[in-house]
Amino acid sequence: MYGLFAYYLASPYNLILIFFSKENMPVAFNLILMLKIASSSLTMFYYLNRKKEAKWTNLIFSTCYALSTYIMIYGFNVMWLDAVILLPVMIAGLDDLIKYKKAKLYRNYS
């Protein structure tokens, strides 16, 4: 059961389901989808601000990333949206590793 939990249900966004009744599950899933899309925009905004100075164009491009067709189609398979959220953070860590030889975003803190 641990493997199934880790593969399908380990997203922290799934904790939102606790607060909804069985009749309101479609509302809960839509809320989770909106939060994941907003989180993907936030992480892309973080990455773009690391690359350049903070400008309003970074906000536009991060919103375009979050509302791209790729992410909208992945809305049908909600569990994979976590990878889209983490992609800009992983690229930022790779940039740090290549430029500064520091792996601060890849460290294991456990």
N, C-alpha and C positions, 0 to 999 in steps of 0.2 A: 504494500500500500504506500510505502514511502516514495517509491519510484513514481507511481502515478500522481501522488500529491506534488512532488517536486516538478514533474513535467507539465502538468496541466493546471494546478491550482495554487502554486506558490507565489503568485503575483500579489503584492500588498493591496492592489486595487480590489481584489476579491473580498476583502474584509467589509467593503461597503454592503455586500449582500446580506450581512447580518441585520442591518437596520430596515430591511424591506420585507413585507409579507409575501406570501406565495402569489397573491393576485397582482402585486406590483413589481414582479420580476422584470417585465419588459422595461419599466421605467429605470430600474436599477442597472440593467445592461446598457441602456442608452446613456445613463450617467457615467458609467465606467468608460464607455467608448469616448465620450466627450472629455473626460479627465485624461485619458491616455493621449488623445490628440493634442490637448493643451500641453501635456508634459513633453510630447515630442517637439512642439514648437519652442518650449522653454529650453530644452537641452540644445536645440539647434541655435537658439539665440545666444546661449552660453558659449558655444563653440565659435560662432561668428564674432562675438565680442573679443574672444581671445586672439583671433587672427588679425583684426583691425581695430581701430578705435571705434567706440560705440557711436553708431549713427542710426538714423531712422531707417535706412535701407536694410540694416540687419534685422530689424523688426519685420519688414516686408518680406525678406527672403525666408526668415524662420516661419512666418505664417504660410508662405507658399509651400514650404517643406511639409508643414503639418496638414495642409489641405490638398496635397497632391493626390492624383488619382490612385497611385500605388497604395497610399495609406487608406484611402476611402474603400478600395477593394479589400484590403486587409481587415476592414471593419467587420467583415463576415466571419473572420477567424480571429477573434479578439485576443487569444492567448499569444499570438505572434506579434502584437503591437508593442510588447515590452522590448523586443529586439530593435524596433524602429526608434523607441525612446532612447535606448542605450547606445545606438550607433554614433551620434555626435560625441558622446563622452568617450567612447572607445577611440575614436579618431583623434580627439584632443590628447588622450593619453599616449597614443602613438606618436603624435607630433612632439610631445615632451620627451619621449624616449629617443627620437631621432635627433632633435635639435640640442637638447640639454643633457642627454644621457641620464635622465631622472625618470623613475617609474612610479611617481607618487600617486597617479591614478590607478595603477595596477597592483598596489601593495595589498597584501592580505592582512587585515587588522584583527583577525580572530586569534 
